Amino acid sequence: MRIYEVVEEYRIIVIYVNEAYASSKRPVHGDGCGKRIKRGLFKCTILNKVFSADLVGTYNILITSSPHGIGVTSLKT
């Protein structure tokens, strides 16, 4: 695949992360602050705000793989 060629060419470090359940974890307040309300949507019950489940999953994968190397510090609400 082309992605592997680009990674090798530019010497990019790749960290493989298991994406299972990434969009159902609570990124803002930790476990217990939210739930999936329907396909594609995640609701934080503390903030009473709805987020895209894809956004929540992406954020969780970023902080899980390398919280210091990527520069993710918080999810802006």
C-alpha positions in Angstrom: 0.0 0.0 0.0 1.1 3.6 -0.7 0.8 4.6 3.0 3.6 2.2 4.0 5.8 3.7 1.3 5.2 7.2 2.5 5.8 6.3 6.1 9.1 4.7 5.2 10.1 7.5 2.9 9.5 10.3 5.5 10.6 8.2 8.5 7.3 8.6 10.2 6.8 6.7 13.4 3.5 4.7 13.3 1.9 3.4 16.5 -0.8 0.8 15.9 -3.7 1.1 18.4 -6.7 -1.2 18.9 -9.7 0.9 18.1 -12.3 -1.3 19.8 -14.7 0.6 22.0 -12.8 3.9 21.4 -16.0 5.8 20.6 -17.8 4.6 23.7 -15.3 5.8 26.3 -15.7 9.1 28.0 -13.0 11.6 26.9 -13.9 14.6 28.9 -14.7 13.4 32.4 -13.6 9.8 32.4 -15.8 6.7 32.8 -19.4 7.2 33.8 -20.1 10.6 32.3 -21.7 9.6 29.0 -23.2 7.1 26.7 -23.9 6.3 23.0 -27.4 7.6 22.5 -27.7 6.3 18.9 -25.5 5.3 16.1 -22.8 7.9 15.5 -23.6 10.1 18.6 -22.2 10.2 22.1 -23.8 12.3 24.9 -21.8 13.6 27.9 -24.3 13.6 30.7 -22.3 16.0 32.8 -22.1 18.7 30.1 -25.4 17.7 28.5 -23.7 18.0 25.1 -23.7 15.6 22.2 -20.5 14.8 20.2 -19.9 12.8 17.1 -18.9 9.3 18.1 -16.2 9.4 15.4 -14.7 12.5 17.1 -14.8 10.9 20.5 -13.1 7.8 19.1 -10.4 9.7 17.3 -9.7 11.7 20.4 -9.4 8.6 22.6 -7.1 6.9 20.1 -4.9 10.0 20.0 -4.5 10.2 23.7 -4.1 6.4 24.1 -1.3 6.1 21.6 0.9 9.0 22.6 -0.4 11.8 24.8 2.9 13.6 24.8 4.0 13.1 21.2 0.8 14.4 19.5 0.1 17.3 21.8 -3.5 16.5 22.7 -4.2 18.1 26.0 -8.0 18.4 26.1 -11.2 18.2 24.1 -12.6 21.7 23.6 -16.3 21.7 24.3 
